[in-house]
Amino acid sequence: MKRYLSLFLALVVICSMVMSGTALAAPPQGKIVATGVVWGITPGTVASAGDSARWIVMERDVYGTFDGPEITGFFDFKYKANIESVDTQAGNLHGVLTAANGDVTLNMVGTNEALTFAGIIVEAGQYVAVYQSFMSGHWNYLTGGKGEGKFSGYTKFKVDTTGHVIGMIPAEFTLTGK
């Protein structure tokens, strides 16, 4: 029995020496591919989804600028979505982000969390409600590179009296991955 225990301990020591330290470490969270600011949104094409309370965003653009490190310059995220209601704006989204003068395109699939009230601002002499939401999901390169990762962005929407998004207040947008 002593012989088997000694053999087992020797095997554990040898395996520990051979196995890479990085293999024992926690997996990396992903490096920053791009960080920037979302500073605009188009009203887009939005329609009721039949008799349900859901809405279809057939096309909408969110745009801003990336400051790097790997992707820099203007970006345009053209997406479609299926949202719960105009009140929440929560739902699934899918689209293509184009950046770096068209040299980079990314496939983006994710969700937009429900809007929460963030306050009221005065714009052009009128009171405008501001709601905030968190957008996140997965991306992969279509052109301009290889790899995939996650995206996240905290957005602040200006909403009109009918509940439709009419603008956006600048907010951070980040891509991480490999």
C-alpha contacts under 8 A as a table, 3 or more apart, distances in Angstrom:
res1	aa1	res2	aa2	distance
1	M	4	Y	5.24
1	M	5	L	6.35
2	K	5	L	5.12
2	K	6	S	6.11
3	R	6	S	5.17
3	R	7	L	6.13
4	Y	7	L	4.98
4	Y	8	F	6.01
5	L	8	F	5.04
5	L	9	L	6.17
6	S	9	L	5.18
6	S	10	A	6.11
7	L	10	A	5.11
7	L	11	L	6.15
8	F	11	L	5.07
8	F	12	V	6.26
9	L	12	V	5.05
9	L	13	V	6.25
10	A	13	V	5.17
10	A	14	I	6.20
11	L	14	I	5.14
11	L	15	C	6.09
12	V	15	C	5.19
12	V	16	S	6.09
13	V	16	S	5.11
13	V	17	M	6.29
14	I	17	M	5.18
14	I	18	V	6.21
15	C	18	V	5.11
15	C	19	M	5.90
16	S	19	M	5.37
17	M	20	S	7.69
19	M	23	A	6.96
19	M	24	L	7.83
20	S	23	A	5.26
20	S	24	L	6.93
21	G	24	L	5.28
21	G	25	A	6.53
22	T	25	A	4.99
22	T	26	A	7.94
23	A	26	A	7.94
28	P	31	K	8.00
29	Q	177	G	7.78
30	G	149	G	7.36
30	G	176	T	5.47
30	G	177	G	4.48
30	G	178	K	6.28
31	K	176	T	5.34
31	K	177	G	5.47
31	K	178	K	6.61
32	I	35	T	7.22
32	I	69	P	7.29
32	I	174	T	7.46
32	I	175	L	6.12
32	I	176	T	4.39
32	I	177	G	6.58
33	V	68	G	6.75
33	V	69	P	5.99
33	V	70	E	5.24
33	V	71	I	6.61
33	V	174	T	7.74
33	V	175	L	5.35
33	V	176	T	5.11
33	V	177	G	6.45
33	V	178	K	7.69
34	A	66	F	6.03
34	A	67	D	6.58
34	A	68	G	4.63
34	A	69	P	5.61
34	A	70	E	5.96
34	A	71	I	5.45
34	A	72	T	7.18
34	A	174	T	5.75
34	A	175	L	5.09
34	A	176	T	7.01
35	T	66	F	5.49
35	T	67	D	5.79
35	T	68	G	5.98
35	T	69	P	7.56
35	T	172	E	7.27
35	T	173	F	5.89
35	T	174	T	4.45
35	T	175	L	6.40
36	G	64	G	7.21
36	G	65	T	5.41
36	G	66	F	3.99
36	G	67	D	5.44
36	G	68	G	7.60
36	G	172	E	5.78
36	G	173	F	5.29
36	G	174	T	6.37
37	V	64	G	5.49
37	V	65	T	5.60
37	V	66	F	6.62
37	V	170	P	6.13
37	V	171	A	5.35
37	V	172	E	4.55
37	V	173	F	5.51
38	V	62	V	6.94
38	V	63	Y	5.66
38	V	64	G	4.28
38	V	65	T	6.76
38	V	155	T	7.59
38	V	168	M	7.99
38	V	169	I	7.93
38	V	170	P	5.34
38	V	171	A	5.34
38	V	172	E	6.16
38	V	173	F	6.23
39	W	62	V	7.85
39	W	63	Y	6.25
39	W	64	G	5.06
39	W	65	T	7.97
39	W	168	M	6.27
39	W	169	I	6.10
39	W	170	P	4.26
39	W	171	A	6.76
40	G	62	V	5.77
40	G	63	Y	5.32
40	G	64	G	6.50
40	G	167	G	6.34
40	G	168	M	5.24
40	G	169	I	7.22
40	G	170	P	7.22
41	I	60	R	7.29
41	I	61	D	5.58
41	I	62	V	4.42
41	I	63	Y	6.30
41	I	166	I	7.58
41	I	167	G	5.57
41	I	168	M	5.90
42	T	60	R	5.83
42	T	61	D	5.37
42	T	62	V	6.70
42	T	166	I	7.25
42	T	167	G	6.98
43	P	60	R	6.59
43	P	164	H	7.93
43	P	165	V	6.38
43	P	166	I	5.68
43	P	167	G	7.42
44	G	57	V	7.08
44	G	58	M	7.40
44	G	59	E	5.38
44	G	60	R	4.14
44	G	61	D	6.91
45	T	57	V	5.89
45	T	58	M	5.39
45	T	59	E	5.37
45	T	60	R	6.56
46	V	55	W	6.94
46	V	56	I	5.68
46	V	57	V	4.44
46	V	58	M	5.91
46	V	59	E	7.45
47	A	55	W	5.79
47	A	56	I	5.38
47	A	57	V	6.62
47	A	58	M	7.61
48	S	51	D	7.80
48	S	52	S	7.78
48	S	53	A	7.50
48	S	54	R	6.47
48	S	55	W	4.55
48	S	56	I	6.16
49	A	52	S	6.01
49	A	53	A	7.18
49	A	54	R	5.44
49	A	55	W	4.94
49	A	56	I	5.86
50	G	54	R	7.97
53	A	84	E	6.67
53	A	85	S	5.79
54	R	82	N	7.03
54	R	83	I	5.67
54	R	84	E	4.57
54	R	85	S	4.96
54	R	86	V	7.89
55	W	82	N	5.94
55	W	83	I	5.25
55	W	84	E	6.45
55	W	85	S	5.81
55	W	86	V	6.97
56	I	80	K	7.58
56	I	81	A	5.91
56	I	82	N	4.73
56	I	83	I	6.30
57	V	60	R	6.80
57	V	80	K	5.24
57	V	81	A	4.89
57	V	82	N	6.20
57	V	83	I	7.48
58	M	79	Y	7.76
58	M	80	K	4.98
58	M	81	A	6.73
59	E	78	K	6.72
59	E	79	Y	5.59
59	E	80	K	4.88
59	E	81	A	7.80
60	R	78	K	5.71
60	R	79	Y	5.54
60	R	80	K	6.45
61	D	76	D	6.41
61	D	77	F	5.47
61	D	78	K	4.43
61	D	79	Y	6.39
62	V	76	D	5.91
62	V	77	F	5.07
62	V	78	K	6.54
63	Y	74	F	7.46
63	Y	75	F	5.56
63	Y	76	D	4.39
63	Y	77	F	5.98
64	G	74	F	5.77
64	G	75	F	5.46
64	G	76	D	6.75
65	T	72	T	7.14
65	T	73	G	5.23
65	T	74	F	4.28
65	T	75	F	5.58
66	F	71	I	6.43
66	F	72	T	4.66
66	F	73	G	5.14
66	F	74	F	6.33
66	F	75	F	6.93
67	D	71	I	7.13
67	D	72	T	4.95
67	D	73	G	6.55
68	G	71	I	4.78
68	G	72	T	4.69
69	P	72	T	6.98
71	I	99	A	7.28
71	I	100	A	6.51
71	I	104	V	7.95
72	T	99	A	7.37
72	T	100	A	5.84
73	G	99	A	6.67
73	G	100	A	5.36
73	G	101	N	7.42
74	F	99	A	5.84
74	F	100	A	6.39
74	F	101	N	7.17
75	F	97	L	6.73
75	F	98	T	5.55
75	F	99	A	4.28
75	F	100	A	7.01
76	D	97	L	5.54
76	D	98	T	5.34
76	D	99	A	6.57
77	F	95	G	6.78
77	F	96	V	5.74
77	F	97	L	4.07
77	F	98	T	6.41
78	K	95	G	5.51
78	K	96	V	5.55
78	K	97	L	6.25
79	Y	93	L	6.55
79	Y	94	H	5.42
79	Y	95	G	3.87
79	Y	96	V	6.42
80	K	93	L	5.69
80	K	94	H	5.59
80	K	95	G	6.16
81	A	91	G	6.72
81	A	92	N	5.57
81	A	93	L	4.23
81	A	94	H	6.42
82	N	91	G	5.59
82	N	92	N	5.67
82	N	93	L	6.70
83	I	86	V	7.41
83	I	88	T	7.81
83	I	89	Q	5.48
83	I	90	A	5.24
83	I	91	G	4.21
83	I	92	N	6.67
84	E	88	T	6.59
84	E	89	Q	6.36
84	E	90	A	5.68
84	E	91	G	5.94
85	S	88	T	5.54
85	S	89	Q	5.83
85	S	90	A	7.30
86	V	89	Q	5.33
86	V	163	G	5.57
86	V	164	H	6.18
87	D	115	L	7.63
87	D	163	G	5.83
88	T	113	E	7.99
88	T	114	A	4.73
88	T	115	L	5.09
88	T	116	T	7.88
89	Q	112	N	7.17
89	Q	113	E	7.43
89	Q	114	A	5.81
89	Q	115	L	6.29
90	A	111	T	7.29
90	A	112	N	5.05
90	A	113	E	4.78
90	A	114	A	4.34
90	A	115	L	6.99
91	G	111	T	5.57
91	G	112	N	5.43
91	G	113	E	6.81
91	G	114	A	7.84
92	N	109	V	7.77
92	N	110	G	5.88
92	N	111	T	4.41
92	N	112	N	6.41
93	L	109	V	5.90
93	L	110	G	5.37
93	L	111	T	5.58
93	L	112	N	7.20
94	H	107	N	7.77
94	H	108	M	5.67
94	H	109	V	4.51
94	H	110	G	6.48
95	G	107	N	6.13
95	G	108	M	5.27
95	G	109	V	6.64
96	V	105	T	6.59
96	V	106	L	5.52
96	V	107	N	4.80
96	V	108	M	5.74
97	L	105	T	5.55
97	L	106	L	5.07
97	L	107	N	6.58
97	L	108	M	6.90
98	T	101	N	7.76
98	T	102	G	5.67
98	T	103	D	7.68
98	T	104	V	5.78
98	T	105	T	4.49
98	T	106	L	6.55
99	A	102	G	5.33
99	A	103	D	6.53
99	A	104	V	5.21
99	A	105	T	6.39
100	A	103	D	5.37
100	A	104	V	5.90
101	N	104	V	7.64
102	G	105	T	6.90
103	D	143	T	7.07
103	D	144	G	5.57
104	V	141	Y	7.54
104	V	142	L	7.59
104	V	143	T	5.37
104	V	144	G	4.40
104	V	145	G	7.22
105	T	141	Y	6.15
105	T	142	L	5.35
105	T	143	T	5.16
105	T	144	G	6.63
106	L	139	W	6.21
106	L	140	N	5.49
106	L	141	Y	4.52
106	L	142	L	5.21
106	L	143	T	7.05
107	N	139	W	5.40
107	N	140	N	5.38
107	N	141	Y	6.33
107	N	142	L	6.27
108	M	137	G	7.11
108	M	138	H	5.91
108	M	139	W	4.51
108	M	140	N	6.94
109	V	137	G	5.63
109	V	138	H	5.44
109	V	139	W	6.43
110	G	135	M	7.25
110	G	136	S	5.50
110	G	137	G	3.76
110	G	138	H	6.10
111	T	135	M	5.80
111	T	136	S	5.72
111	T	137	G	6.21
112	N	133	S	6.85
112	N	134	F	5.92
112	N	135	M	4.40
112	N	136	S	6.67
113	E	133	S	5.65
113	E	134	F	5.39
113	E	135	M	6.32
114	A	133	S	6.11
114	A	134	F	7.87
115	L	131	Y	5.61
115	L	132	Q	5.31
115	L	133	S	4.87
116	T	131	Y	5.30
116	T	132	Q	5.41
116	T	133	S	6.57
117	F	129	A	7.72
117	F	130	V	6.32
117	F	131	Y	4.48
117	F	132	Q	6.48
118	A	129	A	7.86
118	A	130	V	5.40
118	A	131	Y	4.94
118	A	132	Q	6.03
119	G	129	A	6.17
119	G	130	V	5.32
119	G	131	Y	7.08
120	I	127	Y	6.43
120	I	128	V	5.59
120	I	129	A	4.61
120	I	130	V	5.62
121	I	127	Y	5.78
121	I	128	V	5.37
121	I	129	A	6.55
121	I	130	V	7.06
122	V	125	G	5.95
122	V	126	Q	5.37
122	V	127	Y	4.59
122	V	128	V	6.04
123	E	126	Q	5.28
123	E	127	Y	6.32
123	E	128	V	6.65
128	V	158	K	6.51
128	V	159	V	6.75
128	V	160	D	6.82
129	A	158	K	5.91
129	A	159	V	5.68
129	A	160	D	7.16
130	V	156	K	6.52
130	V	157	F	5.60
130	V	158	K	4.78
130	V	159	V	6.32
131	Y	156	K	5.60
131	Y	157	F	5.21
131	Y	158	K	6.55
131	Y	159	V	7.27
132	Q	154	Y	7.27
132	Q	155	T	5.55
132	Q	156	K	4.25
132	Q	157	F	5.99
133	S	154	Y	6.00
133	S	155	T	5.34
133	S	156	K	6.45
133	S	157	F	7.91
134	F	152	S	7.25
134	F	153	G	5.88
134	F	154	Y	4.68
134	F	155	T	6.14
135	M	151	F	7.94
135	M	152	S	5.54
135	M	153	G	5.18
135	M	154	Y	6.33
135	M	155	T	7.31
136	S	150	K	7.29
136	S	151	F	5.33
136	S	152	S	4.17
136	S	153	G	6.38
137	G	150	K	5.61
137	G	151	F	5.41
137	G	152	S	6.67
138	H	148	E	7.50
138	H	149	G	5.76
138	H	150	K	4.39
138	H	151	F	5.96
139	W	148	E	5.53
139	W	149	G	5.39
139	W	150	K	5.73
139	W	151	F	6.71
140	N	146	K	7.72
140	N	147	G	5.93
140	N	148	E	4.05
140	N	149	G	6.44
141	Y	144	G	6.93
141	Y	145	G	5.97
141	Y	146	K	5.69
141	Y	147	G	5.97
141	Y	148	E	6.34
142	L	145	G	7.64
143	T	146	K	7.81
147	G	177	G	7.24
147	G	178	K	5.26
148	E	177	G	5.63
148	E	178	K	5.79
149	G	175	L	7.01
149	G	176	T	5.45
149	G	177	G	3.75
149	G	178	K	6.26
150	K	175	L	5.84
150	K	176	T	5.36
150	K	177	G	6.12
151	F	173	F	7.43
151	F	174	T	5.62
151	F	175	L	4.48
151	F	176	T	6.34
152	S	173	F	5.87
152	S	174	T	5.43
152	S	175	L	6.73
153	G	171	A	7.26
153	G	172	E	5.64
153	G	173	F	4.14
153	G	174	T	6.18
154	Y	171	A	5.90
154	Y	172	E	5.94
154	Y	173	F	6.73
155	T	168	M	7.29
155	T	169	I	7.30
155	T	170	P	7.42
155	T	171	A	5.44
155	T	172	E	7.43
156	K	168	M	5.65
156	K	169	I	5.27
156	K	170	P	7.21
156	K	171	A	6.79
157	F	165	V	6.29
157	F	166	I	7.46
157	F	167	G	5.87
157	F	168	M	4.49
157	F	169	I	6.27
158	K	165	V	5.88
158	K	166	I	5.64
158	K	167	G	4.95
158	K	168	M	5.56
158	K	169	I	7.24
159	V	162	T	7.83
159	V	163	G	5.58
159	V	164	H	5.46
159	V	165	V	4.54
159	V	166	I	5.52
159	V	167	G	7.14
160	D	163	G	5.36
160	D	164	H	5.59
160	D	165	V	6.51
160	D	166	I	6.32
161	T	164	H	7.55
165	V	168	M	7.98
